Amino acid sequence: VINQLRPKLLTVPGIMAFMQNPPPIEIGGRLTKSSYQFTLQSTDSQELYRESGKLLAKLSQLPALQDVTTDLQIANPQVNVEIDRDKASALGVTAFQVEDALASAYGDRQVSTIFRPDNEYKVITELEPQYQRDPAALSSLYIRSSTGQLVALSAVARLTQSVGPLAVNHSGQLPSVTLSFGLKPGVALGDAVKGVEELARNTLPATISASFQGEAQAYQASLVGLGLLLTLTILVIYVLLGILYESLIHPLTILSGLPSAGLGAILTLMFFKHPLNLYGFVGIIMLIGIVKKNAIMMIDFALEAERNEGKNTLDAIYEGCLVRFRPIMMTTMAALMGTLPIALGFGAGAESRRPLGLAVVGGLVVSQLITLYITPVYYTYLDSFQKKVGALFRRRPSSPVVQIPVE
């Protein structure tokens, strides 16, 4: 829908429309016009505003990004009051008195309360509306000095009109500017993050710090732990299978189908031009459980036949493939049909969940075609390897001791 509306809205003069598909789960960040946020921080607000404009112009030229915008709006008329300390001191006026007079004139200051038997009324001082909207009226504002005399503000301060930010945003107690952007169709978030980081590194001075917020920040944090999570998952599965089958070799046979499943998931995501995001990674973790289940069905039957029925390795795994073929196909087809609607993109928010379905469907199809052929081969070779290693470490019977009588 967004891709259909975007070219039509571009033809309407005088408007700038920013459209985004709201994520199913909000992950921090500011409320911005585009999906992803990149926040700049600095102690020098003027330098921050100047450099953020340069970075915004360069981000708009990146071919992978669209709807690049900023929350900085330098279009607010303002009046700067610069106090001349020498003149103010000579006339008995302090900076606090100037601030107090400005607060009384333009702020809602309560100076008293009128009490009545049935109610109470707050007394608030303020300028009349016509003077509040006129910057020239500041020169007519008088301040009572320490000697009791009235001194015009224009006598102790220089008033200049300029344009400033509509709002001064802060992040971590520092002035900040948030640049937001969206991704063009077919662009992976990881590629966009790398491009923005490289551009910021080459554009911004060292006095300005930059970081991603919201979903982009969560993506960066997830990359740090996802590899470790996947490694720990496989390690835990290996340990549990080793305890179950009392073997260090056959868990490798069961896990031998995981590379083909991962390859199928990645190829499917690439074919449909979807990034490997957090949803896709969850789909790969789901694949680990489904694919190893298929191998367990065959290996469990083969080991049982080999240990209890005395069959050799080839006959045991051959019979295991024949007997377990139907349960394997039934389980795989059930998982495949269950995730197919997600892969096709049905329902609200389906676009964000589609990588999960594509990863599971693609991984299941590829692994199902390959696992039924490679698992028996791995089982045969690894079982032979295990027997050879066991024969080397098997304790040899000791030779009998011959006693020679001494004459």
Secondary structure, 3 states (H helix, E strand, C coil): CHHHHHHHHHCCCCCCCCCCCCCCCCCCCCCCCCCEEEEEECCCHHHHHHHHHHHHHHHCCCCCEEEEEECCCEEEEEEEEEECHHHHHHCCCCHHHHHHHHHHHHCCEEEEEEECCCCEEEEEECCCHHHHCCHHHHHHCEEECCCCCEEEHHHHEEEEEEEEECCCCEECCEEEEEEEEEECCCCCHHHHHHHHHHHHHHHCCCCCEEEEEHHHHHHHHHHHHHHHHHHHHHHHHHHHHHHHHCCCCHHHHHHCCHHHHHHHHHHHHHHCCCCCCHHHHHHHHHHHHHHHHHHHHHHHHHHHHHHHCCCCHHHHHHHHHHHHHHHHHHHHHHHHHHHHHHHHCCCCCHHHHHHHHHHHHHHHHHHHHHHHHHHHHHHHHHHHHHHHHHHHHCCCCCCCCCCCCCC
